[in-house]
């Protein structure tokens, strides 16, 4: 997200910081917000309390007081994360949607590597950021995308049951008493509901199998009037449907169905190209089948909703590597593929948030501090996204109803 500020951009940044400062409510918070935001946007390699304070205060005699002031603003000061994040989201989306409509809402999680056991929510758990089990925190995120742009608008810290059931740790980390344990899919549904209440332009919900395998997650999406295109695991059970929508044969795993489709004929899997990569065009072979997900006895629905099963089987692989459920009734195979492949945007967002804005540099231990730090990072990200939308001209053509996934939903 390289960007050079000119006089007009600096004026817009001043106005933007002032707008958020109005939400914060007093001069002390406004000053602290401005200092912290400029520290995140600046060139410093480390973007935690002490380095931010040191860059803002060249006087060594005042550095300790400035450091404490900034730390208090992040860890203890009472201001609304939701209000600040919503202001930032609307600011970025206003610029983004002048170019093209919202396409997708992407849910994912990312890890924050930590040492020790006192940082809120930390434990040994798997994180895709490291590709292994590590001592870390996990955060669930919501990224909103158009055809060419993306912005992170919300984050929630995942709190494992080991934390939620430990009264002493909850007190130490100042976890709100009313907060209950939620899985990451449950957090995502709550974030979805919040975004709709706040008037965020809706899109198709995308997520990997850590979310998509949850029946409740998919049901929650549909209950909110949204559609989804989500990853699922190979053992997931489905009932195959014929062209008239009638069940065909017995229930089976999607992995078994993929093999069966391959045996039925060479035309079941067709090549689809979804994007031009940095070195080559990205393509693979995909099969599509109409199915009904099979639920467990305790969660069986009287009228389960048919969905598309999209299967990816790349050349040279002994078996398919990806499976997806897609709830949109009418969508071409090419649009299905392009839609599910939009999930790559979360990795770009995490690189921007961590590599440039210090998302994972927070060194505090408390629940409120983590969320306040993330709110300021999201605010800075939103401003940069809006600046990028203004600086770079729109793509050659705007999406039309025939190729806009947002309109298909």
C-alpha positions, -999 to +999 in steps of 0.1 A: +000+000+000+028+024-008+016+060-008+032+094-007+012+122+010+007+155-008-008+186+006-043+176-003-039+141+013-025+157+045-056+179+046-079+149+042-060+130+069-063+160+093-101+161+086-104+123+090-086+123+123-107+152+135-139+133+125-128+103+146-117+126+174-153+139+176-164+103+184-138+100+211-153+129+230-125+150+246-093+168+238-070+143+256-084+113+237-083+133+204-046+141+209-037+106+218-056+092+188-038+116+165-004+107+180-011+069+178-025+071+143+005+090+130+028+065+148+011+037+129+012+055+096+048+065+100+080+049+090+090+034+123+098-004+122+081-010+156+046+003+163+040-003+199+036+021+228+072+031+236+084+036+200+053+056+190+058+078+221+095+082+214+089+093+178+062+118+189+082+133+218+119+142+211+122+156+247+137+127+268+124+144+300+088+142+289+090+108+272+079+088+302+048+109+307+039+107+270+044+070+270+021+066+300-005+089+284-006+069+251-007+036+270-036+048+291-055+058+260-052+023+245-055+001+275-078+018+299-096+047+282-134+041+277-144+048+241-164+029+216-145+005+193-177+000+172-183+037+166-147+043+156-146+013+133-179+022+117-167+057+109-136+043+093-155+016+074-180+042+059-151+065+050-133+038+030-164+022+015-177+056+003-145+059-018-145+023-029-181+021-040-178+052-062-158+029-085-177-004-082-202-022-059-194-044-030-189-080-040-180-100-009-177-102+029-147-124+038-143-140+072-110-154+083-087-156+113-051-147+118-026-153+145-006-130+168+025-148+180+032-142+217+056-152+245+044-161+279+009-168+291-005-135+303-016-117+271-054-120+268-065-151+249-030-165+244-025-202+243-009-229+221-032-232+192-030-236+154-025-205+134-023-203+096+000-173+101+028-197+113+014-228+096+016-247+128+005-249+165+021-220+183+018-198+214-005-171+200-037-151+201-062-155+173-084-128+158-115-132+136-117-106+109-142-092+084-129-079+051-153-062+026-143-063-011-153-048-044-140-062-077-106-046-073-103-033-037-106-045-002-108-031+034-108-047+068-137-033+088-139-054+120-120-078+142-128-098+173-103-115+196-110-153+199-111-163+236-106-200+242-126-218+268-095-222+289-096-184+293-134-180+296-136-205+324-107-191+345-121-163+367-086-151+378-074-148+342-105-130+332-101-104+360-064-099+352-072-093+315-103-073+323-126-094+301-161-081+304-182-101+328-211-104+303-189-119+276-195-156+269-175-181+250-180-180+212-165-202+185-150-183+156-180-191+134-203-177+161-181-146+163-184-142+125-222-144+126-223-118+153-200-095+132-222-101+102-253-091+122-235-060+134-224-050+099-260-053+086-273-032+115-247-005+107-257-004+070-226-019+055-233-027+019-239-065+018-219-090-002-216-128-006-201-143+025-168-161+018-149-182+044-126-213+045-136-247+059-129-237+095-161-216+092-179-232+063-181-267+079-203-252+106-240-259+098-249-231+122-226-207+104-242-214+071-277-213+086-269-180+103-258-164+070-291-174+053-312-163+083-297-128+078-307-128+041-272-133+027-257-159+004-224-178+009-196-195-009-176-213+018-150-241+020-159-275+035-139-306+044-137-337+023-156-359+048-187-336+047-218-356+038-242-347+010-271-361-009-268-357-047-297-341-067-307-347-103-317-320-128-353-320-114-340-314-078-348-349-066-324-369-044-302-393-064-288-423-045-276-424-009-258-398+011-220-397+006-190-377+014-180-350-010-147-367-015-164-399-026-188-379-049-158-362-065-143-396-074-176-407-087-180-377-109-145-383-123-154-419-131-186-408-148-168-391-176-140-367-186-164-338-190-173-336-154-142-315-146-136-284-168-107-260-168-115-225-154-091-195-153-099-171-125-072-145-126-038-134-141-011-141-115+023-124-113+039-151-134+011-170-151-027-172-155-042-190-126-064-220-136-075-254-124-101-281-131-135-278-115-167-299-112-201-287-101-229-307-087-263-298-071-265-313-036-282-311-002-259-310+028-267-338+053-270-326+089-266-346+120-297-360+137-297-334+164-296-306+138-316-321+109-337-295+090-372-304+078-364-287+044-327-285+039-317-260+013-300-273-019-266-258-027-240-261-053-210-282-045-179-269-063-149-293-065-114-283-074-090-310-088-058-295-101-036-312-127-011-336-113-029-341-080-041-376-070-074-362-056-093-329-053-078-304-029-108-280-023-145-283-018-171-255-015-208-250-008-224-221-027-259-211-019-266-187-048-292-205-070-281-193-104-244-188-111-221-200-138-192-223-131-168-195-140-184-171-116-184-197-088-147-202-092-139-165-094-160-159-063-144-186-041-110-174-052-116-139-038-106-153-004-070-146-014-077-109-005-075-116+032-039-125+029-032-092+012-051-074+039-031-092+067+001-083+050-009-046+049-022-046+085+008-064+099+036-054+076+028-017+074+005-007+102+017-028+132-014-049+137+006-076+156+028-051+175+005-046+205+023-055+237-005-050+263-022-078+280-058-066+284-089-072+264-099-036+259-063-026+249-062-053+222-095-041+207-085-004+209-052-010+192-069-030+164-095-002+160-068+024+154-050+000+129-083-005+111-089+033+110-055+039+094-061+011+069-094+026+060-078+060+053-051+045+031-077+024+012-098+055+005-066+074-007-057+046-030-093+045-044-090+083-052-055+081-066-058+052-090-083+053-118-111+028-120-107-004-140-116-002-177-152-011-172-175-012-142-191-045-133-224-052-150-254-072-136-242-102-156-208-104-140-212-088-106-214-114-079-228-087-056-258-083-078-262-121-082-266-124-044 
